[in-house]
Amino acid sequence: MTRLLVINADDMGLTRGVCRAVARAHEGGIVTSTSVLAVGRAFEQAATTVRDAGDLAVGAHLAIVGEDRPLLSAREVPTLVDREGRFPLSYRTVVARGAAGRIDADDVAREFRAQLERVQGIGVPVTHLDTHQHTHLWPAVAAVVVDLAREAGIRAVRLPRSRRRGPLGTGVTLLAGRLRRRLDRAGLVTTGAYAGLDEAGHLDGERFAGVLERLTAGGAATAEVNSHPGEAGDPELARFEWGYRWADEQAMLTASSTRALVERRGWRLGTFADVAAAA
């Protein structure tokens, strides 16, 4: 039985190098889909890249973290920004603010709607929604993303999951279960399995082989692996202290052995539009 595998490249538009890396990972590799960061400094290059990429599917990578500025003014979304008018660098700040009741869901909705409209303005159909650093696992943000998807007629939303032990893994598992129920109630679809959160920035060939073995053994008919390709030595990535090995992911995504492994394991490469069509 052939099953459907979505290989999504996140952070399209973060830097010019990331845009080039995603394009190469699609043209000469296994990337089938990308998520565009509307607040990214290289958004205009991202827009040109996806318009020129032919069958590269496009999602919106909605952001309230990452240290860039929102599309709206700080006055319009005061609970989302710091004193400099920027988003916090990490999802941990969002969780802390959310737990303290210091994030206004209306601010999230206004900013996310503006970001989605910018991505839609590229002129390529938006197949799915996800969020930078998976902040839509947080219930208040999840509610906004689900409402926005329904409002925009976008059928698919990423469902991140984790296999880690300890508080982080437990928290993700709990929140993912709640998100799954919210998506089901809203009539939205997602993939039956997922990988990429635990491996973020370190999805080299060896780790990808392990992920694919696990997904295959799990038996789900559809799966997503989200990745972070980038160029070696990209100076624009130096401001992010995430420890990502962007070039290692790029090498894995473009290796002929990776495509051969996908085929050998019985997966067909596809997009979130294919997931929605199969639902």
C-alpha positions in Angstrom: 0.0 0.0 0.0 1.3 3.4 -1.0 0.9 6.1 1.6 1.1 9.9 1.4 4.0 11.8 2.8 4.2 15.6 2.9 7.7 17.0 3.2 7.2 20.7 4.3 10.0 23.2 4.4 9.3 25.8 7.1 10.5 29.4 7.4 10.3 30.4 3.7 11.1 34.1 3.7 13.2 34.0 6.9 16.3 34.9 4.9 17.3 35.0 1.2 19.4 31.9 1.7 16.5 30.0 3.2 14.4 30.9 0.1 17.1 29.6 -2.2 17.5 26.4 -0.1 13.8 25.6 -0.2 13.7 26.1 -4.0 16.6 23.7 -4.4 15.1 21.2 -2.0 12.0 21.2 -4.1 13.6 21.2 -7.6 16.2 18.6 -6.8 14.9 16.9 -3.7 11.9 15.7 -1.8 10.3 19.0 -0.5 6.7 19.1 -1.8 5.4 22.0 0.3 6.6 25.1 2.1 5.3 27.5 4.8 5.8 31.2 4.0 6.7 33.5 6.8 4.8 36.8 6.1 6.9 38.8 8.6 10.2 37.4 7.3 12.8 39.9 6.0 13.0 38.0 2.7 9.2 37.8 2.1 9.4 39.4 -1.3 12.0 36.8 -2.5 9.8 34.1 -1.0 6.9 35.3 -3.0 8.8 35.3 -6.2 10.3 31.9 -5.5 7.0 30.2 -4.9 5.4 31.8 -7.9 8.2 30.5 -10.0 8.4 27.0 -8.4 5.5 25.4 -10.3 4.0 22.7 -8.2 5.5 23.7 -4.8 2.5 23.8 -2.4 2.3 26.8 -0.1 1.1 27.2 3.5 1.1 30.2 5.8 3.6 30.1 8.6 1.8 32.4 11.1 4.1 34.0 13.6 3.9 35.7 17.0 7.5 34.7 17.9 10.9 35.0 16.2 12.0 38.5 17.1 10.8 40.1 13.8 8.2 42.8 13.9 4.5 42.2 13.3 2.8 43.4 10.1 0.4 45.5 12.3 1.6 48.3 14.5 2.5 47.8 18.1 -0.5 49.9 19.1 -2.8 47.4 17.2 -1.3 44.3 18.8 0.2 45.5 22.2 0.0 42.1 23.9 2.2 40.4 21.3 5.3 42.6 21.3 8.1 43.8 23.5 9.1 47.4 24.2 10.9 47.5 20.9 7.8 46.5 19.1 9.1 43.0 18.2 7.8 39.5 18.8 9.5 37.5 21.5 12.2 35.2 20.3 10.8 32.0 21.8 7.5 30.2 22.2 8.3 30.0 25.9 7.4 33.6 26.3 4.1 33.0 24.5 3.3 30.1 26.9 4.3 32.2 30.0 2.2 35.2 28.8 -0.7 33.0 27.8 -0.7 31.2 31.2 -0.8 34.6 32.9 -3.6 35.8 30.7 -1.5 38.5 29.1 -2.1 37.6 25.5 -5.3 39.1 23.9 -6.8 36.6 21.4 -8.1 39.5 19.4 -4.5 40.8 18.9 -3.5 37.3 17.7 -6.5 37.2 15.3 -5.8 40.6 13.8 -2.1 39.9 13.2 -2.7 36.4 11.9 -5.3 37.6 9.5 -3.0 40.3 8.2 -0.2 37.7 7.7 -2.5 35.3 5.9 -3.8 38.0 3.6 -0.2 38.8 2.7 0.6 35.2 1.9 -2.6 34.9 -0.1 -1.6 38.0 -2.0 1.3 36.1 -3.6 -1.3 34.6 -5.9 -0.7 30.9 -5.1 -3.4 28.9 -3.3 -2.8 28.4 0.4 -3.1 24.7 1.2 -2.6 24.7 5.0 -1.9 26.8 8.1 0.8 26.2 10.7 2.7 28.5 13.1 6.3 29.5 13.8 7.5 27.4 16.7 4.2 25.6 16.8 2.5 28.3 19.0 -1.0 27.1 17.8 -0.6 24.2 20.2 -1.5 26.8 22.9 -5.4 26.7 23.1 -6.0 30.4 22.7 -3.8 30.5 19.6 -5.3 27.3 18.3 -8.8 28.8 18.5 -7.7 31.7 16.3 -6.0 29.5 13.8 -9.0 27.2 13.5 -11.4 30.1 13.0 -9.1 31.7 10.5 -8.8 28.4 8.5 -12.6 28.1 8.4 -13.1 31.7 7.5 -10.5 31.4 4.6 -11.7 28.1 3.4 -8.4 26.4 4.1 -9.0 22.8 5.0 -5.7 21.6 6.5 -3.8 22.6 9.7 -0.6 21.1 11.0 -0.9 18.9 14.1 2.6 18.9 15.8 3.4 16.0 18.0 6.4 14.9 20.2 7.8 11.7 21.5 10.0 13.3 24.1 9.9 12.3 27.7 9.6 14.8 30.5 7.5 18.0 30.9 8.0 19.3 27.3 6.9 16.1 25.7 4.0 15.6 28.1 2.9 19.1 27.5 3.0 18.8 23.7 1.1 15.5 23.8 -1.6 17.0 26.0 -2.0 20.1 23.8 -1.8 18.1 20.6 -4.7 16.0 21.8 -6.8 19.1 22.4 -5.8 20.6 19.1 -6.8 17.4 17.3 -10.3 17.5 18.9 -10.7 21.1 18.0 -9.8 20.4 14.3 -12.2 17.5 14.2 -15.1 19.6 15.6 -14.3 22.3 13.0 -14.3 19.8 10.1 -10.6 20.5 9.3 -8.1 17.9 8.3 -4.5 17.1 9.2 -2.1 14.3 8.6 -2.4 11.0 10.5 1.2 11.2 11.7 3.8 13.8 12.0 7.5 14.4 12.7 9.8 17.4 12.9 9.3 19.1 16.2 11.7 16.9 18.1 14.2 16.8 15.2 14.0 20.6 14.4 17.2 21.9 13.0 18.9 18.5 13.2 17.0 16.4 10.6 20.0 14.9 8.9 20.1 11.7 6.8 20.4 9.4 9.8 17.6 11.0 11.8 15.3 11.1 8.7 15.8 7.4 8.2 14.8 6.8 11.8 11.8 9.1 11.5 10.6 7.3 8.3 11.0 3.9 9.8 8.9 5.0 12.8 6.2 6.6 10.5 6.1 3.5 8.4 5.7 1.2 11.4 3.0 3.4 12.8 0.7 2.6 9.9 -0.9 6.0 9.3 -2.1 6.6 5.8 -0.8 10.2 5.7 2.1 11.9 7.4 4.0 15.2 7.5 7.7 15.8 8.1 8.5 19.4 8.6 12.1 20.5 7.8 14.3 23.5 7.9 16.6 23.7 4.9 19.2 26.5 4.7 22.5 27.5 3.2 25.8 26.8 5.0 27.3 30.0 6.4 24.2 32.1 5.8 25.1 35.3 7.7 21.4 36.3 8.0 20.8 33.3 10.2 23.5 34.2 12.7 21.0 36.3 14.8 19.0 33.1 15.7 20.6 31.2 18.5 18.7 28.0 17.9 21.6 25.8 17.1 20.0 24.6 13.9 22.2 22.7 11.3 20.3 24.1 8.3 22.8 22.9 5.7 22.6 19.3 7.1 18.9 19.3 6.5 19.4 20.7 3.0 21.8 18.0 2.2 19.4 15.3 3.4 16.5 16.7 1.5 18.4 16.8 -1.8 20.2 13.5 -1.5 19.2 10.9 -4.1 19.4 8.2 -1.3 16.7 10.1 0.6 14.2 9.9 -2.3 15.1 6.2 -2.8 14.4 5.5 0.9 11.0 7.2 0.7 10.1 5.0 -2.3 11.5 1.9 -0.7 9.4 2.4 2.4 6.2 2.7 0.3 5.4 6.4 0.5 4.2 8.7 -2.2 5.2 12.4 -1.9 2.3 14.8 -1.8 0.9 18.0 -0.3 -1.7 19.1 2.2 -4.1 19.5 -0.8 -3.7 15.8 -1.4 -4.4 15.1 2.3 -7.6 17.2 2.2 -8.7 15.4 -1.0 -8.2 12.0 0.6 -10.1 12.9 3.8 
